[in-house]
C-alpha cells in the first residue's frame, strides 16, 4: 500500500496541495478547483470568481509535506489580458513531513475603478529555498462593480 504522497514509482513527493479557498467580504467561501485532467488529458478551467471591486480577500492553502522542505514560499502571479500586473511572494516557512498544514495568506484589497474591472488569471506556485517548484494552482477572478 502506498501513502498519499508516494508515486507508483516509489518516489516520495515533497509537496501535495489539498485545497485552496478564497474568502471575500460579502461572499461565501469559494473553493478553487484544483487541476484534474479529463479522459483526454485536458484540464478544464472553471469560470472566474466574481468579486466586487475594493473587496478584502484572503487565500487559504491546505497542503501536506512528504519530506522536509526548507524555505517554502508561495508566488502569486496575476495577469490581465495576457500581461503581468502583479507578482507577490509570501514566505510560508520550513516544514517537516506531515500535515495537513493550513495557512491563510495576508489579506489584500482589490483595486477600485473602471480600469480595474476585468478578469485576472492567477497562478500560485510553491517553491522551496533552492527555487525548486513543488506545485502550483491556477484560478481566475473577475472584478465587478456590484
C-alpha positions as CSV (number, residue, x, y, z in Angstrom):
1,X,0.0,0.0,0.0
2,X,1.3,3.5,-0.9
3,X,1.0,6.6,1.2
4,X,-0.8,9.6,-0.4
5,X,2.5,11.3,-1.2
6,X,4.1,8.3,-2.7
7,X,4.2,7.9,-6.5
8,X,3.7,4.5,-8.1
9,X,7.4,4.6,-8.8
10,X,8.1,4.6,-5.1
11,X,9.4,8.2,-5.1
12,X,8.1,10.4,-2.3
13,X,6.6,13.8,-3.5
14,X,7.8,16.6,-1.2
15,X,4.5,18.5,-1.5
16,X,0.8,17.9,-2.1
17,X,-1.7,20.7,-2.4
18,X,-5.0,19.6,-0.9
19,X,-7.2,22.7,-1.2
20,X,-7.2,26.4,-2.0
21,X,-10.1,28.7,-0.9
22,X,-10.9,32.4,-1.3
23,X,-12.7,34.3,1.3
24,X,-14.1,37.7,0.4
25,X,-16.4,40.0,2.4
26,X,-20.0,39.6,1.4
27,X,-19.4,36.2,-0.3
28,X,-19.5,32.6,0.9
29,X,-16.1,30.8,1.0
30,X,-15.1,29.8,-2.6
31,X,-13.2,26.6,-3.2
32,X,-10.7,26.8,-6.1
33,X,-11.0,23.7,-8.3
34,X,-7.6,22.0,-8.3
35,X,-6.4,20.7,-11.7
36,X,-7.5,17.2,-12.6
37,X,-7.3,16.0,-16.2
38,X,-10.3,14.6,-18.0
39,X,-10.2,11.4,-20.2
40,X,-8.4,13.3,-23.0
41,X,-5.8,14.7,-20.6
42,X,-7.1,18.2,-20.8
43,X,-7.6,20.3,-17.7
44,X,-10.8,22.3,-17.7
45,X,-10.6,25.9,-16.4
46,X,-13.6,26.8,-14.3
47,X,-15.3,30.2,-14.8
48,X,-13.8,33.1,-13.0
49,X,-15.0,34.0,-9.5
50,X,-16.9,37.3,-9.5
51,X,-15.6,39.7,-6.8
52,X,-16.7,43.2,-6.0
53,X,-14.1,46.0,-6.5
54,X,-12.5,47.1,-3.3
55,X,-13.3,43.8,-1.5
56,X,-10.9,42.5,1.1
57,X,-9.9,38.9,0.1
58,X,-7.9,36.2,1.8
59,X,-6.5,32.9,0.3
60,X,-6.3,29.8,2.5
61,X,-3.9,27.0,1.5
62,X,-4.0,23.4,2.8
63,X,-1.1,21.1,1.9
64,X,0.9,18.1,3.0
65,X,4.6,17.6,3.1
66,X,6.2,14.3,2.1
67,X,9.8,15.1,3.1
68,X,11.3,18.1,4.9
69,X,11.0,21.4,2.9
70,X,13.1,24.4,3.8
71,X,12.1,28.0,2.9
72,X,8.7,27.2,1.3
73,X,7.2,30.2,-0.4
74,X,4.0,31.0,-2.4
75,X,4.5,33.1,-5.5
76,X,1.3,34.7,-6.7
77,X,1.5,35.8,-10.3
78,X,-1.5,37.7,-11.8
79,X,-2.2,38.5,-15.4
80,X,-4.8,40.6,-17.0
81,X,-5.4,40.4,-20.8
82,X,-2.2,38.3,-21.0
83,X,0.1,40.9,-19.3
84,X,1.6,40.5,-15.9
85,X,0.0,43.0,-13.5
86,X,1.4,41.8,-10.1
87,X,3.8,39.3,-8.6
88,X,3.8,38.7,-4.8
89,X,6.0,36.3,-2.8
90,X,4.9,35.1,0.6
91,X,7.4,33.2,2.7
92,X,5.5,30.3,4.3
93,X,8.4,28.8,6.3
94,X,10.1,25.4,6.7
95,X,8.1,22.2,7.2
96,X,8.8,18.7,8.4
97,X,6.9,15.7,6.8
98,X,3.3,15.5,7.7
99,X,0.2,17.7,7.7
100,X,-2.2,18.7,6.6
101,X,-0.9,22.2,7.2
102,X,-3.4,25.1,6.8
103,X,-2.2,28.7,6.2
104,X,-4.2,31.9,5.4
105,X,-2.2,34.4,3.5
106,X,-2.3,38.1,4.5
107,X,-5.4,40.0,3.4
108,X,-5.4,42.1,0.3
109,X,-7.8,44.7,-1.0
110,X,-8.9,44.5,-4.6
111,X,-8.4,47.6,-6.8
112,X,-11.3,50.1,-7.4
113,X,-12.4,51.8,-10.6
114,X,-13.5,51.1,-14.1
115,X,-9.9,50.4,-15.3
116,X,-9.6,47.6,-12.7
117,X,-12.8,45.8,-13.7
118,X,-11.6,42.9,-15.7
119,X,-10.8,39.2,-15.5
120,X,-7.5,38.2,-13.8
121,X,-5.7,34.9,-14.2
122,X,-3.8,33.8,-11.1
123,X,-1.0,31.3,-11.0
124,X,0.1,30.3,-7.5
125,X,3.4,28.5,-7.4
126,X,5.0,26.8,-4.4
127,X,8.8,27.0,-4.4
128,X,11.4,25.8,-1.9
129,X,14.6,27.6,-0.8
130,X,16.5,26.2,-3.7
131,X,13.9,27.5,-6.2
132,X,12.6,24.0,-6.9
133,X,8.9,24.2,-8.0
134,X,6.9,21.8,-5.7
135,X,3.4,22.5,-7.0
136,X,1.1,25.1,-8.4
137,X,-2.6,26.0,-8.8
138,X,-4.4,28.3,-11.2
139,X,-7.7,30.2,-10.9
140,X,-9.2,33.4,-12.2
141,X,-11.4,36.1,-10.8
142,X,-13.4,39.0,-12.3
143,X,-13.5,42.3,-10.6
144,X,-17.0,43.7,-10.9
145,X,-18.7,47.0,-9.9
146,X,-21.5,45.2,-7.9
